[in-house]
Amino acid sequence: MSTTHIAAQTLKSLSSEDWSVLSALERALEAYEVVPFEYISKTTNLHLDEVKFRLKRLDQLKLIHLTTNGATLVSAGLDALALRGFVKRNFISGIGPIIGVGKESDVYEAIDDAGRAYAVKFYRIGRISFRAIKIKRSYVEPTAHHHWLKVNISAAKKEFEAIKKLSQVGVSVPEVIARNRHALLMERIRGMLLVDCKELKEPKKVLKEILKNIRLAYTKAGIVNADLSEFNILCSDSKILLIDWPQAVSKEHPNATILLDRDVLNILKFFRRRFKIDCSMEDASFYVRGWRDSVELHS
């Protein structure tokens, strides 16, 4: 069973004291690797014996990891806190099957009381090398005691802010409804990843649409995806959605133009390889910067 489904099963069984303990562990993420019992007791105003009783139960539910010296919040515990946040705001009432797995996130279907379907994206950055993340990802702050759960929260916050800004200028991105900790509540989108599209009815039109959206993001929102490829573009007929923006950088970033050209090159290489469509890198680069009004494609 996934950590998210473990979390969802526990929501109704936890008491206010249990939630208080989980919240205390979350607040201590930056200060402690293992949170001492005395700290939890002090911040929750619960007797030390009750704290240990609560922690034992939370450990059995797999929401925390209990040691002889204290306790640590784990993925399922953070998932539970995030899900509770969405439920308390009446956004969702149930969690469904997993509908997408990436190297840094899991996406689950969710429903509300009216039966409307949504998607909830949970960041799972701890699954890959933390050292590599610290080098490559700008949302990892240079503090001495980083906890990967905190990194996930920062990534979700950064993507939420980027997508809100992108949507305001007309970039084709998923609608993000709300964020809670490391989780994003999003519209339930249909489509196929570009990498899985063996055929396209109008590949030239799709490529032009992608380049137009890269241009909009850069010239109107001042944002570069910085990790764009066929693996984070959704297609439905000739319509596209650019997904996954936690690594995005501002136009003012010292490497912004290098990252912009890398994004463009990734897309051009894919369309040349898969659909035999050629486009000059210079032509595409000038177009996405706003220096040219059109781009020429050849097949």
Secondary structure, 3 states (H helix, E strand, C coil): CCHHHHHHHHHHHCCHHHHHHHHHHHHCCCCCCCEEHHHHHHHHCCCHHHHHHHHHHHHHCCCEEECCCEEEECHHHHHHHHHHHHHHCCCCCEEEEEEEECCCEEEEEEECCCCCEEEEEEECHHHCCHHHHHHHCCCCCCCCCCCHHHHHHHHHHHHHHHHHHHHHCCCCCCCEEEEECCEEEEECCCCEEHHHCCCCCCHHHHHHHHHHHHHHHHHCCCEECCCCCHHHEEEECCEEEECCCCCCEECCCCCHHHHHHHHHHHHHHHHHHHHCCECCHHHHHHHHCCCCCCCCCEC
